Amino acid sequence: PRRQKLCVSGLTKTDRIKAIEYIRTEFIKSAAIETHFAWLRYKKINTGADNELQTGNIPEGFKRQMYYTFGDYRDIFFGRDISTHAYISKVSPKVITILQGENVTKSEGKQKYKNELLDDWWNRHAEDIWEGMLCALTHKISDEEKKNLIKSEYSYDQLKKTTNDTPSLKEFAERPQFLRW
């Protein structure tokens, strides 16, 4: 199954997320580590996948896996993850507490609601999380031109576009988790 071992240790260890800047860092690191290990598993099963990546193309099956992973981290962030992992359910409340504390500090009397805080933060940092996943995937590519090709062809901005009735990365990640399984 796809979700047996999702990398969440940076998100679930109580001392890791202490302030707003740590939220971004830990989500990027967790998604990047997950992508790295998912790629190792994928290329073991799919011979030729590494060669395809070296040419500047992410294999379609792995790109789909990255979409699912990105959606999973979004669900964890918003507190909508349906897994039974005890620590994952504590991530979103902790994030909300930090964001609300930051909101009070900077609000000038105009405090945002919890959902608005989460939406704003995710919209600001989703691209960084996706880019972290791409960096983890392309880390071992020695040809800088191919590495940059992947980073531009599969950038968050490029994947925000719906093509051939395929949902954009953003639309896919926003689907309820039980519909993505």
DOTI-792721 format. One record per residue: x, y, z of N, C-alpha, C, O, CB in turn. Coordinates in steps of 0.001 Angstrom, whole numbers, padded with zeros to 6 digits, always signed. Glycine has a CB too. Example, Ala and Ser with C-alpha at 12.3 -4.5 7.8 and 13.67 -1.06 7.14 Angstrom:
REM DOTI-792721
+013190-005690+007800+012300-004500+007800+013200-003300+007800+014236-003319+008465+011308-004473+009046;+012850-002250+007080+013670-001060+007140+012900+000030+007870+013409+001138+008039+014084-000598+005725;
This chain:
REM DOTI-792721
+000818-001207+000000+000000+000000+000000+000858+001265+000000+001974+001295+000517-000929+000002+001207;+000306+002269-000581+001004+003523-000796+001399+004224+000490+002474+004822+000536+000161+004429-001610;+000601+004184+001518+000837+005006+002695+001340+004242+003908+001150+004709+005031-000406+005708+003053;+001963+003107+003738+002422+002376+004913+003479+003135+005693+003469+003127+006924+002963+001037+004505;+004389+003787+004989+005500+004462+005660+005693+005856+005089+006584+006063+004265+006797+003647+005524;+004900+006789+005496+005063+008174+005060+006009+008870+006033+005849+008747+007247+003684+008916+004983;+006981+009591+005516+007964+010276+006352+007314+011470+007051+006997+012474+006414+009177+010738+005505;+007121+011353+008346+006509+012437+009113+007281+012767+010390+006815+013568+011201+005084+012074+009462;+008442+012165+010577+009140+012340+011856+009446+013804+012155+009341+014224+013307+010431+011543+011855;+009821+014587+011150+010097+016000+011384+008865+016788+011784+008966+017834+012424+010698+016609+010158;+007717+016287+011409+006467+016968+011731+005907+016537+013075+005213+017308+013738+005445+016715+010652;+006204+015314+013480+005568+014772+014675+006415+014868+015939+005884+014736+017042+005215+013356+014439;+007699+015091+015804+008531+015250+017006+008200+016594+017644+008213+017632+016983+010064+015155+016663;+007910+016554+018919+007376+017738+019595+008310+018939+019594+007837+020075+019629+007043+017394+020998;+009594+018729+019555+010518+019861+019626+010885+020444+018263+011628+021424+018206+011768+019440+020330;+010397+019883+017185+010800+020330+015849+010083+021597+015384+010713+022482+014805+010552+019233+014856;+008807+021695+015624+008044+022854+015147+007747+023751+016347+006802+023524+017102+006710+022411+014425;+008584+024776+016496+008457+025682+017639+007934+027055+017236+007334+027759+018048+009794+025831+018331;+008158+027428+016004+007765+028754+015533+007345+028651+014069+007522+027614+013430+008927+029784+015709;+006795+029726+013560+006214+029716+012215+007209+029302+011135+006833+028589+010205+005663+031080+011890;+008464+029727+011230+009443+029388+010191+009768+027891+010176+010188+027359+009148+010728+030193+010399;+009577+027215+011303+009846+025778+011368+008764+024961+010657+009027+023847+010204+009958+025332+012822;+007571+025501+010559+006488+024778+009876+006903+024522+008430+006866+023388+007951+005140+025584+009934;+007294+025577+007752+007717+025478+006352+008896+024523+006211+008886+023631+005363+008092+026865+005800;+009899+024714+007040+011109+023891+006972+010794+022415+007142+011272+021590+006363+012106+024329+008035;+010007+022073+008134+009723+020657+008414+008824+020029+007356+008978+018848+007047+009072+020515+009784;+007897+020786+006799+007078+020230+005715+007920+019994+004468+007770+018968+003804+005903+021170+005389;+008800+020928+004146+009673+020751+002982+010590+019555+003195+010722+018709+002311+010506+022028+002720;+011221+019479+004356+012150+018369+004626+011435+017024+004600+011937+016067+004012+012837+018565+005984;+010276+016945+005228+009543+015674+005265+009129+015233+003867+009292+014066+003511+008307+015798+006161;+008596+016154+003078+008169+015817+001712+009362+015441+000841+009259+014547+000001+007409+016994+001080;+010489+016114+001033+011695+015804+000253+012242+014427+000619+012603+013646-000262+012775+016879+000480;+012303+014135+001895+012794+012821+002334+011876+011722+001815+012346+010691+001332+012892+012755+003881;+010578+011939+001915+009613+010959+001409+009806+010738-000086+009769+009599-000552+008171+011420+001697;+010008+011806-000835+010222+011700-002284+011488+010911-002583+011501+010060-003472+010308+013098-002924;+012539+011193-001847+013813+010490-002045+013636+008978-001870+014042+008197-002731+014880+011018-001057;+013032+008575-000760+012869+007141-000506+011830+006503-001429+011965+005339-001805+012473+006914+000945;+010804+007255-001789+009813+006735-002740+010473+006489-004097+010166+005505-004770+008619+007722-002889;+011383+007388-004498+012089+007214-005769+012983+005981-005723+013037+005222-006691+012924+008465-006100;+013681+005772-004621+014535+004585-004495+013701+003312-004660+014111+002383-005357+015262+004578-003124;+012526+003273-004016+011623+002120-004146+011127+001988-005584+011118+000895-006149+010422+002255-003179;+010716+003107-006166+010136+003101-007509+011126+002590-008544+010772+001753-009374+009667+004500-007888;+012352+003075-008508+013317+002681-009540+013810+001250-009341+014319+000635-010278+014505+003638-009542;+013664+000717-008128+013996-000692-007893+012979-001594-008597+013329-002631-009162+014033-001000-006371;+011732-001179-008549+010639-001953-009142+010528-001705-010647+010209-002620-011406+009314-001607-008458;+010787-000490-011070+010618-000086-012472+011977+000135-013128+012523+001238-013103+009761+001197-012572;+012505-000924-013709+013798-000793-014376+013657+000187-015535+012648+000188-016241+014318-002177-014877;+014637+000986-015715+014596+001993-016766+014082+003340-016290+014205+004337-017001+013746+001511-017890;+013511+003381-015100+012974+004646-014585+014087+005662-014366+013925+006848-014653+012210+004412-013272;+015215+005187-013855+016335+006099-013603+016853+006687-014914+017191+007869-014978+017474+005368-012859;+016914+005863-015957+017348+006361-017268+016392+007427-017791+016820+008431-018361+017448+005205-018277;+015104+007203-017596+014108+008182-018040+014283+009501-017284+014209+010578-017875+012675+007631-017835;+014513+009408-015988+014725+010618-015194+015980+011360-015652+015995+012589-015718+014834+010267-013702;+017020+010607-015965+018280+011227-016413+018112+011995-017726+018915+012876-018034+019359+010156-016581;+017073+011666-018499+016833+012387-019760+016016+013657-019546+015780+014415-020486+016116+011478-020758;+015588+013884-018315+014822+015095-018019+013328+014877-017951+012553+015830-018032+015108+016128-019038;+012917+013620-017801+011495+013294-017762+011180+012484-016505+011819+011464-016247+011078+012514-019031;+010209+012929-015735+009761+012149-014578+008798+011086-015100+007816+011423-015761+009074+013067-013479;+009061+009808-014817+008129+008766-015263+006708+009065-014771+006509+009484-013631+008589+007377-014757;+005749+008848-015631+004359+009191-015328+003874+008545-014029+003187+009187-013235+003458+008769-016477;+004230+007284-013815+003816+006593-012590+004372+007250-011341+003691+007333-010319+004251+005147-012636;+005599+007711-011422+006196+008360-010253+005645+009771-010069+005473+010232-008941+007724+008406-010388;+005373+010444-011159+004764+011776-011048+003416+011665-010337+003076+012494-009493+004588+012428-012457;+002664+010640-010686+001376+010402-010021+001592+010157-008528+000839+010656-007690+000640+009193-010664;+002621+009391-008210+002948+009116-006810+003306+010419-006079+002933+010609-004921+004121+008102-006715;+004023+011302-006755+004372+012595-006155+003114+013430-005903+003030+014125-004890+005352+013368-007069;+002147+013370-006805+000888+014084-006606+000197+013585-005334-000267+014377-004514-000040+013905-007834;+000137+012260-005187-000482+011679-003999+000251+012118-002735-000376+012480-001740-000500+010148-004098;+001560+012082-002781+002366+012465-001621+002124+013924-001261+001935+014254-000090+003861+012226-001896;+002129+014788-002252+001872+016208-002026+000492+016389-001375+000342+017160-000427+001958+017002-003365;-000498+015681-001886-001842+015738-001309-001877+015232+000121-002596+015774+000960-002803+014936-002152;-001100+014190+000401-001045+013654+001762-000494+014681+002744-001021+014837+003846-000190+012389+001798;+000560+015377+002347+001118+016401+003237+000157+017575+003406+000095+018182+004476+002462+016901+002695;-000579+017888+002365-001592+018937+002485-002660+018514+003498-003083+019315+004332-002238+019240+001103;-003088+017262+003420-004089+016757+004362-003578+016790+005800-004321+017134+006718-004494+015334+003988;-002323+016435+005991-001736+016494+007334-001751+017938+007826-002127+018201+008968-000280+015927+007336;-001350+018863+006979-001309+020274+007357-002690+020773+007778-002820+021452+008796-000776+021120+006197;-003717+020440+007002-005065+020923+007285-005805+020079+008327-006941+020396+008680-005863+020956+006012;-005177+019016+008819-005825+018172+009819-006881+017268+009229-007818+016876+009925-006438+019019+010885;-006749+016926+007950-007743+016095+007263-007210+014717+006907-007825+013998+006120-008216+016787+006009;-006087+014347+007473-005499+013047+007173-006340+011960+007829-006724+012085+008992-004023+012974+007657;-006626+010898+007090-007499+009845+007620-006723+008644+008148-007314+007606+008447-008463+009388+006549;-005406+008777+008265-004622+007660+008793-004865+007538+010298-005435+008428+010929-003104+007852+008494;-004425+006432+010840-004615+006192+012268-003342+006448+013069-003278+006122+014254-005086+004769+012496;-002349+007020+012441-001090+007328+013120-001374+008353+014222-001873+009445+013949-000015+007870+012107;-001057+007996+015455-001404+008833+016607-000779+010223+016551-001414+011200+016946-000979+008149+017877;+000427+010322+016077+001121+011610+016104+000705+012548+014973+000771+013767+015126+002605+011384+016039;+000283+012000+013857-000102+012842+012715-001269+013755+013077-001321+014905+012642-000476+011970+011503;-002195+013245+013866-003359+014056+014231-002983+015258+015098-003786+016177+015260-004377+013198+014962;-001780+015257+015650-001345+016375+016500-000635+017475+015711-000401+018561+016242-000423+015864+017592;-000292+017208+014455+000464+018184+013659-000368+019434+013388+000083+020544+013671+000917+017558+012331;-001561+019273+012850-002378+020425+012474-002735+021311+013671-002609+022531+013567-003648+019952+011796;-003175+020748+014807-003454+021622+015954-002225+022421+016407-002338+023578+016813-003973+020791+017116;-001064+021789+016332+000161+022499+016711+000431+023646+015737+000778+024752+016151+001368+021527+016747;+000268+023375+014447+000450+024402+013417-000544+025542+013636-000177+026715+013561+000276+023795+011998;-001790+025196+013904-002830+026208+014125-002466+027092+015315-002608+028313+015248-004205+025537+014357;-002001+026485+016395-001605+027249+017580-000512+028257+017235-000571+029414+017653-001119+026304+018694;+000476+027817+016476+001577+028710+016089+001075+029815+015163+001420+030983+015343+002706+027912+015400;+000263+029448+014176-000259+030449+013241-001168+031454+013950-001134+032647+013648-001027+029762+012101;-001977+030973+014890-002848+031884+015629-002025+032828+016505-002356+034007+016632-003847+031093+016490;-000960+032315+017107-000078+033168+017905+000559+034248+017057+000663+035400+017478+001003+032337+018580;+000978+033882+015882+001573+034835+014938+000517+035835+014472+000809+037018+014293+002191+034092+013720;-000703+035357+014280-001810+036197+013827-002132+037271+014864-002374+038425+014511-003055+035340+013544;-002135+036893+016138-002416+037844+017212-001332+038917+017239-001619+040101+017417-002506+037121+018585;-000093+038492+017062+001034+039423+017093+000966+040441+015963+001281+041614+016163+002344+038660+017016;+000558+040003+014782+000583+040880+013603-000794+041373+013161-000910+042018+012118+001228+040158+012462;-001822+041084+013926-003188+041304+013441-003646+042754+013409-004426+043125+012532-004121+040542+014277;-003192+043572+014328-003660+044959+014422-005189+045006+014472-005817+045837+013815-003137+045792+013226;-005767+044115+015248-007212+044098+015423-007978+043336+014361-009200+043223+014461-007706+045471+015463;-007309+042807+013347-007989+042081+012268-007541+040621+012280-006778+040203+011409-007695+042734+010881;-007996+039865+013231-007571+038470+013322-008294+037615+012293-009465+037833+011981-007821+037924+014729;-007561+036635+011775-008120+035720+010783-008653+034474+011478-008189+034100+012555-007057+035340+009722;-009626+033846+010850-010139+032582+011348-009148+031469+011035-008296+031600+010156-011519+032273+010738;-009277+030383+011765-008365+029246+011637-008220+028771+010186-007101+028608+009700-008852+028096+012505;-009335+028550+009499-009266+028059+008115-008573+029051+007195-007836+028660+006290-010663+027766+007588;-008809+030320+007426-008176+031354+006612-006660+031374+006845-005880+031547+005908-008786+032737+006929;-006258+031196+008102-004824+031127+008418-004171+029953+007701-003097+030093+007115-004607+031003+009940;-004825+028796+007752-004281+027602+007102-004221+027791+005588-003203+027493+004964-005130+026366+007450;-005302+028283+005004-005326+028512+003549-004228+029477+003123-003506+029224+002159-006695+029056+003112;-004107+030576+003842-003087+031575+003499-001689+030975+003559-000878+031163+002652-003178+032781+004441;-001418+030249+004645-000081+029675+004800+000188+028666+003685+001244+028707+003054+000069+029003+006187;-000753+027766+003440-000545+026737+002417-000357+027378+001037+000531+026977+000284-001737+025751+002392;-001173+028350+000711-001047+029005-000595+000307+029696-000758+000832+029780-001868-002171+030022-000783;+000864+030183+000332+002185+030823+000280+003324+029818+000167+004360+030127-000423+002391+031678+001509;+003150+028614+000726+004277+027685+000838+004134+026371+000078+005074+025577+000061+004497+027378+002253;+002999+026121-000543+002805+024867-001290+003856+024716-002380+004394+023629-002587+001396+024817-001909;+004143+025800-003070+005145+025756-004136+006514+025359-003582+007235+024587-004214+005234+027119-004845;+006878+025877-002412+008165+025534-001795+008238+024046-001449+009280+023410-001606+008393+026378-000530;+007124+023508-000980+007081+022083-000628+007257+021244-001892+008029+020285-001898+005740+021723+000088;+006549+021599-002955+006678+020877-004227+008107+020991-004759+008679+019998-005210+005671+021425-005271;+008680+022180-004709+010054+022381-005190+011035+021546-004372+012017+021038-004914+010441+023877-005122;+010779+021401-003075+011617+020534-002242+011547+019089-002700+012548+018374-002678+011198+020634-000779;+010370+018662-003113+010204+017306-003630+010989+017136-004926+011637+016110-005133+008712+016989-003860;+010931+018142-005801+011690+018082-007058+013196+018075-006798+013941+017362-007471+011320+019271-007962;+013638+018857-005835+015074+018881-005495+015532+017506-005022+016600+017033-005411+015362+019944-004401;+014730+016872-004189+015089+015537-003700+015159+014540-004851+016031+013671-004875+014076+015057-002645;+014252+014665-005790+014215+013749-006928+015396+013964-007867+015947+012996-008392+012911+013917-007693;+015785+015190-008084+016829+015496-009067+018223+015602-008458+019189+015886-009167+016499+016780-009770;+018332+015382-007183+019605+015548-006469+020760+014779-007114+021877+015293-007182+019447+015099-005033;+020512+013580-007580+021574+012726-008135+021798+012920-009635+022659+012256-010213+021247+011280-007872;+021054+013800-010269+021251+014042-011700+022456+014965-011858+022470+016083-011344+019963+014667-012364;+023456+014481-012569+024688+015268-012707+024594+016313-013819+025271+017340-013762+025865+014345-012977;+023776+016063-014812+023619+016999-015925+022716+018159-015479+021502+017999-015348+023023+016276-017186;+023322+019313-015251+022579+020480-014760+021448+020888-015707+020397+021349-015263+023529+021656-014561;+021668+020719-016996+020645+021078-017982+019399+020206-017805+018274+020705-017851+021201+020933-019417;+019605+018906-017603+018470+017978-017402+017783+018261-016070+016557+018230-015971+018950+016498-017450;+018581+018535-015058+018034+018856-013740+017151+020105-013837+016040+020127-013308+019178+019073-012707;+017643+021124-014502+016872+022360-014665+015646+022155-015545+014617+022800-015343+017751+023453-015257;+015754+021255-016523+014611+020928-017373+013475+020352-016524+012321+020758-016662+015022+019925-018481;+013808+019414-015655+012798+018818-014773+012197+019886-013869+010979+019960-013709+013413+017680-013923;+013053+020709-013281+012560+021734-012357+011671+022761-013046+010794+023341-012406+013724+022437-011694;+011880+022997-014338+011010+023953-015034+009770+023267-015618+008664+023797-015509+011789+024660-016153;+009944+022096-016233+008804+021369-016829+007787+020922-015777+006585+020890-016039+009307+020147-017603;+008278+020581-014600+007414+020057-013545+007286+021036-012388+006969+020639-011267+007947+018725-013040;+007528+022300-012652+007427+023312-011597+005974+023421-011130+005047+023013-011829+007947+024694-012102;+005805+023969-009960+004466+024153-009403+003609+024997-010345+002432+024704-010553+004544+024814-008010;+004200+026035-010907+003455+026895-011842+002990+026123-013072+001860+026303-013525+004320+028082-012276;+003854+025265-013616+003480+024468-014791+002375+023470-014449+001468+023244-015250+004706+023724-015347;+002455+022878-013265+001490+021843-012889+000202+022424-012315-000722+021679-011988+002113+020900-011881;+000133+023737-012191-001112+024380-011761-002120+024420-012901-003299+024706-012692-000838+025803-011248;-001649+024132-014100-002512+024182-015282-003177+022824-015504-002528+021782-015413-001701+024597-016536;-004467+022850-015792-005185+021628-016132-004896+021307-017595-005033+022170-018463-006728+021777-015875;-004493+020062-017869-004199+019669-019249-004912+018372-019595-004922+017428-018804-002683+019515-019460;-005505+018330-020775-006168+017112-021279-007069+016466-020236-007014+015253-020034-005127+016102-021741;-007880+017248-019588-008797+016763-018549-008081+016168-017340-008715+015522-016505-009723+015730-019133;-006783+016375-017237-006031+015941-016066-006059+017089-015071-005725+018220-015426-004552+015529-016434;-006452+016819-013829-006510+017918-012860-005116+018478-012575-004112+017773-012677-007163+017444-011552;-005083+019733-012225-003812+020348-011847-003350+019748-010518-004126+019102-009814-003948+021904-011743;-002102+019968-010193-001564+019494-008914-002381+020055-007759-002709+019332-006819-000079+019894-008761;-002705+021320-007825-003483+021978-006770-004866+021335-006633-005305+021030-005524-003625+023487-007067;-005548+021132-007764-006883+020514-007737-006813+019090-007195-007663+018675-006406-007505+020511-009148;-005801+018349-007622-005651+016970-007170-005434+016923-005662-006051+016117-004966-004483+016287-007898;-004561+017784-005162-004247+017789-003732-005440+018220-002887-005547+017835-001722-003068+018706-003460;-006332+019012-003462-007497+019490-002719-008625+018464-002654-009567+018631-001879-008011+020760-003342;-008542+017416-003451-009567+016366-003391-009532+015718-002008-008467+015590-001404-009344+015291-004513;-010696+015314-001511-010685+014593-000235-009820+013333-000342-009800+012660-001372-012128+014222+000193;-009125+013039+000723-008163+011940+000717-008794+010609+000318-008185+009838-000422-007527+011808+002080;-009991+010334+000792-010620+009045+000478-010937+008915-001009-011093+007797-001501-011898+008871+001294;-011038+010032-001739-011256+009969-003188-009953+009769-003952-009968+009339-005105-011945+011238-003671;-008831+010076-003318-007530+009886-003968-007021+008461-003790-006164+008022-004557-006507+010876-003411;-007513+007741-002819-007007+006383-002576-007362+005540-003753-007041+004352-003782-007580+005770-001272;
